[in-house]
Amino acid sequence: PPYLIRANGDLKQIGRSEGIALGVVKDNSHFIQKSIKLDNMDTFILYTDGVTEAMDKDKQLFQESRLEEVLKQNYQLPLRALLEKIILEVELYSGEMEQSDDITLLGIRVVK
């Protein structure tokens, strides 16, 4: 599930979807619509499971808790730098371990 970081640093994980993942079945036309009000400098972070499931040499996962700490400590960085910091922290955590999944991030920041 994605994260919403408010301009003041408050971090909230946006709820998990109840339905089937997009693109898994041919006709996936039933969606539940929700909305969230975004204010100036709010940031929305989407990521693939390759981020939180990256492993260290002991096969321990990076996990959402570690991602949350990176977000809390670095939310004031420019958006590109924040995304680069997440990738750097995943790489440092994994060390010499081979990447086992894709690591993809998308950040959206409201600028009014």
N, C-alpha and C positions, 0 to 999 in steps of 0.2 A: 504493500500500500504506500502511496506517496506521502510526503510530508509537506505541511504548510508551516512556514516560519514567518511569524508576524514581524513587523518592523521593529518591535521592542524586544525581539528574541524569543518570545513564546513559541514553543514547538508543539505541533499537534500532528499526529498521524491520522490521515484521512481514512475512514473506514474501508474495510475490504469489500469487494464486490460479492454479491450473492450469486451471480450468474456464471455462465461458462465464459472462459477467457475469449477475448476478441480474436477471431480468425481460426478457432479450433474446429468449429463446425461450419458447413457451407452457408446455411441460413441462420444467422445469428441476429435476427432483427428485433428481438425483444430486449429493450433496455430500460433500466430504471434511471430516471433523471433526477439529479440533485444539484443544488447550487450553493455556492459559498461566496460571500461578499469579500472581495479583496481590496485592501487599502494600499495607499502609496508605500512602496518599498517592501510589501509582503512578497515572499518568495515561495514558489511551489517547486518541490524537488521530486522528480520521478526517476526510478532506477530499476534495473533488472536484478534478478536474484543473484547474478554473478558478483554483485557488490557485497551483499550480506553473507553469501555462501563461499566467499574466498577463504581458503584454508592456510593455516600456518604449518610449520614442519611437523607439528603434533596432530595434524588433521582437525584442529579446532577452528570453528567458523568465525568469521569477522563479526557477524550478527548485527541485528538492528540496534542493539544497545550501543555498540561502538560507533555506528553511523550517526546515531543521535548525539553522541558526545562531540563528534567532529562538527556536526551542524550547529550545536549550541555554542561551541567555542569559536566558530568561524563565520557565523551568519552575517557579520558586518562587512565581510570581504566583498569586493566586486564579484558579480555572479560567476564570471569565467574563472576567477581565482578560487572561488568556493568549490566549483566542480573539480578543478585541478587538484585542490587540497584533498578532496575525498579520494580521488584516484591515487594520489601519492600515499595517503594513509593505508589504503588497501594494499598497494604494492609493498610498503614497508612492513605491514603485518604479514604478508605472504612470504616475504623473503625470497628464497631460492625455489619455492614451490612453483610448479608449472600451473599456469592459469587453466582452470578446468571448465570455465563457462565464460560467456561474453560479459563484459563490464560496460554497461551503457547507462549514461546519465542524461537527463534533460532538466534544465532549470528554466523557470519562468519567473521574472521579477516585474512587479507592477511599478511603472514609472509614470507618475502624473505630472 
